[in-house]
Amino acid sequence: MIQTYAIVIRGNETSENYWERVEPSWLKQNIHPTRFDAITPDTLPCGPLVFHAAGCQMVGIMNKEFTPTELACWYSHYTLWKRISESNERILVLEHDALLLEEFVDNPTLDFYKLGAHMEAYVMSPELATYLCKRLEEGTIIVTLGPQGFLHDFTIPRRNTHHRPWVIEYGIKTIVRQLFDESLGITINHWNGTPYEMNEKLQNYQENHLKVFN
């Protein structure tokens, strides 16, 4: 069974509550995620990621500075990518609100694929993780999006040469849903809207982005 990590903000009522509600969906499929304590603004490291001075940029959607919480979110995902690279094993990464809807079977021929509409659940190979971490640490990738937006952007099929070595499935069947409860809200809002509004904005972004690069 593939090693699985769930990013949960320890002591955060919203994050803990969501994970308590979605964890059984994974356990039912005999997948036992290991909790990964999310990086927080209080535990934010000094490097090595390089964030664009202008902040978070996505044409037609956002143009703002990265908040400490968004930086912490980035480092949570980056830390797990390092773990994938160093362990030399494929890893399934879950957000705390990733609800599994049906049976999951890993496809080891792919370097990357997502299980939901967003990046609330994705699988990454050690080869791709090593490549991304190396480029991020060298500063040859300047961060202009949140980690989920970055992965969306990176995995959209287009004619960028750095995609060539990787076997990436972008349109895989959605078997994970981002649980949302209005009474709980969300822990971080990259988009200034509900998850449903985020999804609509992201779909519009992808369609426009594809038109530019294809």
C-alpha positions as CSV (number, residue, x, y, z in Angstrom):
1,M,0.0,0.0,0.0
2,I,1.3,3.5,-0.9
3,Q,2.6,5.6,2.0
4,T,0.1,8.3,2.7
5,Y,0.5,11.6,4.6
6,A,-2.3,13.9,5.7
7,I,-1.5,17.6,6.4
8,V,-3.3,18.6,9.5
9,I,-2.8,21.8,11.6
10,R,-2.3,20.5,15.1
11,G,-4.5,22.3,17.6
12,N,-6.5,24.1,14.9
13,E,-10.1,23.4,15.5
14,T,-11.2,23.7,11.9
15,S,-8.4,21.5,10.5
16,E,-8.7,18.9,13.3
17,N,-12.5,18.7,12.8
18,Y,-12.3,18.3,9.0
19,W,-9.7,15.5,9.4
20,E,-11.7,13.7,12.0
21,R,-14.6,13.7,9.6
22,V,-12.7,12.5,6.5
23,E,-10.2,10.1,8.0
24,P,-12.8,7.2,8.2
25,S,-13.3,7.4,4.4
26,W,-9.6,6.4,4.0
27,L,-9.6,3.8,6.8
28,K,-12.5,2.0,5.2
29,Q,-10.3,1.4,2.1
30,N,-7.5,0.1,4.4
31,I,-5.5,3.3,3.8
32,H,-4.0,4.5,7.1
33,P,-2.6,8.0,6.6
34,T,0.2,9.3,8.8
35,R,-0.6,12.7,10.2
36,F,1.9,15.4,9.2
37,D,1.8,18.4,11.4
38,A,1.5,21.3,9.1
39,I,4.0,24.1,9.1
40,T,2.5,27.2,10.7
41,P,3.5,30.9,10.7
42,D,5.1,30.2,14.1
43,T,7.3,27.4,12.7
44,L,8.0,28.9,9.3
45,P,11.6,28.3,8.2
46,C,13.8,31.0,6.8
47,G,14.4,29.2,3.5
48,P,15.2,27.9,1.0
49,L,12.1,28.7,-1.1
50,V,12.2,31.9,-3.1
51,F,8.8,33.8,-3.3
52,H,8.1,36.4,-6.0
53,A,8.4,39.9,-4.6
54,A,5.0,40.8,-6.1
55,G,3.4,38.0,-4.3
56,C,0.7,35.5,-5.5
57,Q,-0.1,36.1,-9.2
58,M,-2.8,34.4,-11.3
59,V,-4.2,36.4,-14.2
60,G,-7.8,37.4,-13.7
61,I,-8.0,35.7,-10.2
62,M,-5.5,37.2,-7.8
63,N,-2.7,39.6,-7.3
64,K,-1.6,39.9,-3.7
65,E,1.2,39.4,-1.3
66,F,1.7,36.0,0.2
67,T,0.4,35.8,3.8
68,P,2.4,34.0,6.5
69,T,-0.2,31.3,6.4
70,E,0.2,30.8,2.7
71,L,3.9,30.6,3.1
72,A,3.5,28.0,5.8
73,C,1.2,26.0,3.4
74,W,3.9,26.0,0.8
75,Y,6.5,24.7,3.2
76,S,4.2,21.9,4.4
77,H,3.9,20.6,0.8
78,Y,7.6,21.3,0.1
79,T,8.6,19.4,3.2
80,L,6.6,16.4,2.1
81,W,8.1,16.6,-1.4
82,K,11.6,16.4,0.3
83,R,10.4,13.4,2.2
84,I,9.3,11.7,-1.1
85,S,12.6,12.5,-2.6
86,E,14.7,11.3,0.3
87,S,12.7,8.1,0.9
88,N,12.7,7.3,-2.8
89,E,9.1,6.1,-2.5
90,R,5.9,7.3,-4.1
91,I,3.7,9.2,-1.6
92,L,0.0,10.1,-1.5
93,V,-0.4,13.6,0.0
94,L,-3.8,14.6,1.5
95,E,-5.1,17.9,2.7
96,H,-7.1,17.7,6.0
97,D,-10.5,18.0,4.1
98,A,-9.9,15.3,1.5
99,L,-12.9,12.9,1.5
100,L,-12.4,9.6,-0.4
101,L,-15.5,8.8,-2.4
102,E,-14.6,5.4,-3.8
103,E,-11.8,2.8,-4.0
104,F,-8.3,4.1,-4.7
105,V,-5.7,2.1,-6.5
106,D,-2.3,3.7,-7.2
107,N,-1.0,3.8,-10.8
108,P,2.8,3.4,-10.4
109,T,3.4,4.3,-14.0
110,L,2.6,7.9,-13.4
111,D,4.9,10.5,-11.9
112,F,2.0,12.6,-10.8
113,Y,-1.8,12.7,-10.7
114,K,-4.4,14.3,-8.6
115,L,-7.5,12.6,-7.1
116,G,-9.8,15.6,-6.8
117,A,-10.8,18.7,-8.5
118,H,-8.2,20.7,-6.6
119,M,-5.0,19.4,-5.1
120,E,-6.6,18.1,-1.9
121,A,-5.1,14.7,-2.8
122,Y,-2.3,13.8,-5.1
123,V,0.4,11.2,-5.8
124,M,4.0,12.2,-6.6
125,S,6.9,10.0,-7.6
126,P,10.4,10.5,-6.0
127,E,11.9,11.4,-9.4
128,L,9.5,14.3,-9.9
129,A,9.8,15.3,-6.2
130,T,13.6,15.4,-6.5
131,Y,13.4,17.5,-9.7
132,L,11.0,20.1,-8.1
133,C,12.9,20.3,-4.8
134,K,16.2,20.8,-6.7
135,R,14.8,23.6,-8.9
136,L,13.0,25.3,-5.9
137,E,16.2,25.2,-3.8
138,E,18.3,26.5,-6.7
139,G,15.9,29.4,-7.1
140,T,15.3,28.4,-10.8
141,I,11.6,28.2,-9.9
142,I,10.3,31.4,-8.4
143,V,7.1,30.9,-6.5
144,T,4.2,33.0,-7.8
145,L,1.3,30.7,-6.8
146,G,0.2,28.7,-3.8
147,P,1.4,25.0,-3.9
148,Q,-2.0,23.8,-5.2
149,G,-2.0,26.5,-7.9
150,F,1.6,25.7,-8.7
151,L,0.9,22.0,-9.2
152,H,-2.2,22.8,-11.3
153,D,0.0,25.1,-13.4
154,F,2.9,22.6,-13.7
155,T,0.7,19.6,-14.7
156,I,-1.5,21.3,-17.3
157,P,-0.5,19.7,-20.7
158,R,1.4,22.2,-22.7
159,R,4.5,22.5,-24.8
160,N,6.9,23.4,-22.0
161,T,10.0,21.3,-22.3
162,H,10.4,20.6,-18.6
163,H,7.2,18.5,-18.8
164,R,8.7,16.1,-21.3
165,P,10.4,13.6,-18.9
166,W,7.4,13.2,-16.6
167,V,4.4,10.9,-17.0
168,I,1.5,13.1,-15.8
169,E,-2.2,12.3,-15.8
170,Y,-4.2,15.5,-15.5
171,G,-7.7,14.3,-16.4
172,I,-7.8,11.3,-14.0
173,K,-11.2,10.3,-12.6
174,T,-12.2,12.4,-9.5
175,I,-12.5,10.1,-6.5
176,V,-11.8,12.6,-3.8
177,R,-14.0,15.6,-2.8
178,Q,-13.0,18.6,-0.8
179,L,-15.3,18.5,2.2
180,F,-16.7,21.9,3.0
181,D,-18.9,22.9,6.0
182,E,-20.0,26.5,6.1
183,S,-20.2,26.3,9.9
184,L,-16.5,25.4,10.0
185,G,-15.3,27.6,7.1
186,I,-11.7,27.0,5.8
187,T,-8.3,27.4,7.3
188,I,-6.7,29.4,4.5
189,N,-8.4,31.3,1.7
190,H,-6.1,31.8,-1.4
191,W,-9.0,32.9,-3.5
192,N,-11.3,35.1,-1.5
193,G,-14.3,32.7,-2.0
194,T,-15.8,29.4,-1.0
195,P,-14.3,26.1,-2.4
196,Y,-17.1,26.0,-5.0
197,E,-16.3,29.5,-6.2
198,M,-12.6,28.6,-6.2
199,N,-13.3,25.6,-8.4
200,E,-15.2,27.8,-10.9
201,K,-12.4,30.4,-11.0
202,L,-9.7,27.7,-11.4
203,Q,-11.6,26.0,-14.3
204,N,-11.8,29.4,-16.0
205,Y,-8.1,29.9,-15.4
206,Q,-7.2,26.5,-16.8
207,E,-9.3,27.1,-19.9
208,N,-7.7,30.5,-20.6
209,H,-4.2,29.1,-19.7
210,L,-4.6,26.2,-22.1
211,K,-5.6,28.6,-24.9
212,V,-2.4,30.6,-24.3
213,F,0.0,27.7,-24.4
214,N,-1.5,25.3,-27.0
